[in-house]
Amino acid sequence: MATLEKLMKAFESLKSFQQQQQQQQQQQQQQQQQQQQQQQQQQQQQQQQQQQQQQQQQQQQQQQPPPPPPPPPPPQLPQP
């Protein structure tokens, strides 16, 4: 009978150990998911910032007046 009790205790400790491991795995998965979400958010923010910068650059380019046309070349005098 003593061996049966030992077996039962060992089984229970194994079960609790497995549960702890599962909890740790779940926590790790949650942390990984959170990190991935944060990375995605950062990437989205960077993309938005880049888009805003591009838009600002385009607006600045539109606001600049066009460059003046080059002056015409001087007329060539006929050589005698």
Buried (B, 14 or more C-beta within 10 A) or exposed (E): EEEEEEEEEEEEEEEEEEEEEEEEEEEEEEEEEEEEEEEEEEEEEEEEEEEEEEEEEEEEEEEEEEEEEEEEEEEEEEEE
